[in-house]
Amino acid sequence: MATLADLIVYGRQGKGMTQNDLAIALEIKAGGAQVSKWERGALPDPRNVHRMIELLGLDADETWLAFGRAVDAANSL
């Protein structure tokens, strides 16, 4: 079962994008540094998850399930 971080990495690399490319496409002011945080397990805003599904061609069901697991894990700390 892939994590949300894994899905972001695989999707981004599959599209041949750098972290900075993805940040620009998502209009993230913090740039590639923010994408790097997501790829290490930080939680993106749900609006950005939705946009990444579209931009990276991610499976919506798998991505939202992974997001839910990440939220649950963060809430159990």
N, C-alpha and C positions, 0 to 999 in steps of 0.2 A: 504494500500500500504506500503510494507516494505521498510525501508531505507537500504542503503548499509551497514551501521553499524549493523543493525538487521540481515541482511543476513549473514554477517561474523560470528556473534555470533551464530546464529542458525546452520550454517554449521559446524563451529568448534566444538560446543558442540555435534552436531549430530554424528560427527566422533569420539567423546570421546577424543578430543585433548585439551591440555592446550594452553594458548596463546604462551607459550614458544615452545611447540611442533610445532605449526603452523609456528612460526618464523624460527625454524630450518629447517622445510620442504621447506620454501621459501628462505632459505639462507639469512635471514635478520640479519645483524650484530648487530642492536640495540636490538634484541631479543624480548621477550614478551612485553616489554615496548612499542615498535612500534605497535604491534598488538593491545594493549590496546588503543592506540591513535586512531587507525582506528575504533575500536569498540565504541569510544566516538565521532566519527564524522569526524576525520581527513581523508583526501583523500589519499589513497594509489596510487602508481604509476600504470598506466594502465597495465603494464607487470605483476605486482603482482595481479591485479584483474583477469587477464586471468589465471594465475596459480592457484588462489584460486578457480575459477570456476571448474577447473579440479580436484584439490586436494580434495575439499569439496563436489563435486558433486552438485554444485549450478546450477540453471536454468540460462543459458547464457543470454537469452533475458531479464529476470527479473533483473538480476544482472547488465547488461549494462545500462538498463533504470534507475535503482537506482543510478548508477554511474553518468549518465548524469544529473539527478536531483540534485545530490550533487555538481557537477561542476557548474551548473547553479546557485545554491544557493550561492556558494562561490564567484562566479563572480558578484553577485548582491550586495555584501556587500560594 
